[in-house]
Amino acid sequence: MGFLDKLKKRAPELKDKAADLAREHGDKIDQGIDKAAGLADKATKGKHTDTIDSAAKKAKDAADQLGEEPGGPKPR
């Protein structure tokens, strides 16, 4: 069995673990996204602020969605 086959077999387990971590550390994830966005904005000297802000919002939304429990709100 190759590496990708093993990964495919473990994918549901890994997704559940990622969701648990997103629920547990959602605030830290958001802080990391904000920090990365700030560094990117500084590196581009503000030339792409709107694009960076949009990407950061999408990343936060994706992390929040990953951490949501099916049928219920995400605890924070």
C-alpha positions in Angstrom: 0.0 0.0 0.0 1.5 3.3 -1.1 1.6 6.6 0.9 -1.4 8.1 -0.8 -3.5 5.0 -0.3 -2.7 5.1 3.4 -3.5 8.8 3.5 -6.9 8.3 1.8 -7.7 5.6 4.3 -7.0 7.9 7.2 -8.6 11.0 5.7 -11.8 10.9 7.8 -9.9 10.4 11.0 -7.5 13.3 10.1 -10.4 15.6 9.2 -12.1 14.9 12.6 -8.8 15.6 14.4 -8.5 18.9 12.5 -12.0 19.8 13.4 -11.4 19.1 17.0 -8.3 21.3 17.0 -10.2 24.1 15.2 -12.9 24.0 17.9 -10.3 24.0 20.7 -7.9 26.6 19.3 -10.2 28.8 17.1 -9.0 32.0 18.7 -5.3 31.1 18.2 -6.0 30.3 14.6 -7.7 33.7 14.0 -4.7 35.4 15.7 -2.3 33.6 13.4 -4.3 34.5 10.3 -4.3 38.2 11.5 -0.6 38.1 12.1 0.1 36.6 8.7 -2.1 39.1 7.0 -0.4 41.9 8.8 3.1 40.7 7.7 1.9 40.2 4.1 0.5 43.7 4.1 3.7 45.2 5.5 5.8 43.3 3.0 3.7 44.6 0.1 3.7 48.1 1.6 -0.1 48.3 1.6 -0.4 47.8 -2.2 -2.6 44.8 -1.8 -4.4 45.5 1.5 -7.9 44.7 0.1 -6.9 41.4 -1.4 -5.0 40.4 1.8 -8.0 41.3 4.0 -10.3 39.3 1.8 -8.0 36.3 1.9 -7.7 36.5 5.7 -11.5 36.7 6.0 -11.9 33.6 3.8 -9.3 31.7 5.8 -11.1 32.6 9.1 -14.4 31.5 7.7 -12.9 28.2 6.5 -11.4 27.6 9.9 -14.7 28.4 11.6 -16.6 26.1 9.3 -14.2 23.3 9.9 -14.7 23.7 13.6 -18.5 23.7 13.5 -20.3 20.7 14.9 -22.8 19.2 12.5 -26.2 20.5 13.7 -24.9 23.0 16.2 -22.9 26.1 16.8 -19.2 26.0 17.4 -18.2 26.5 21.1 -15.7 29.3 21.8 
